[in-house]
Amino acid sequence: MITKAELINQPYSGQYKEKIYDISSPWNSQNWSWIKFTNDDLTEWCGNFRGFPRDVAISNKYNIVLVLTSDYLFKLDCFSEELVEYESHPQYRSLTVTPLGDFVLADYYDIEIIKSNLEDKIPVHSPIKMDNIQLHGWSNNKLSIICDEFLTGNHHVELELDGETFEITFK
């Protein structure tokens, strides 16, 4: 079972057992991402994913891994290590997982929650219109968010997302 995942640079040939996750499409880029996985027995292996690397997160609650690249949002099963679902050309820029195991995805303007299925996205409402959203990590059950207020130039705003209620408030 996959217990850890991290973005890495292209490994040396033969350094890890490798598995290629590629979707056949004429719209694929020539970029690739490499994720080093660690299983519960401490074996390490590498997944190759189509697209420029963006983020990776594991949910122990749902036993799934999401890998975000410029070309796809990949969903892997932690037990089988198989691709079970994907989304083509996602607009998302960043990805994280709440302490309770739900995924948080952000594009330039919006934040969404994913529980276990990629098509069941829950939009998160913000007290302001956001632009250039950046997720900055968790403190307890609060996700720090820095963004610009939409159409106000460089007016930076600090917000927090509650990992239980999914409410965004000013920091």
Secondary structure, DSSP 8 states (H G I E B T S, - for coil): -EEEEEEE----TTSSEEEEE----TT--S-EEEEEEEETT--EEEEEEES-EEEEEEETTTTEEEEEESSEEEEEETTT--EEEEEES----EEEE-TTS-EEEE-SS-EEEESS-TT-EEEE--SS-EEEEEEEEEETTEEEEEEEETTSSS-EEEEEEETTT--EEE-
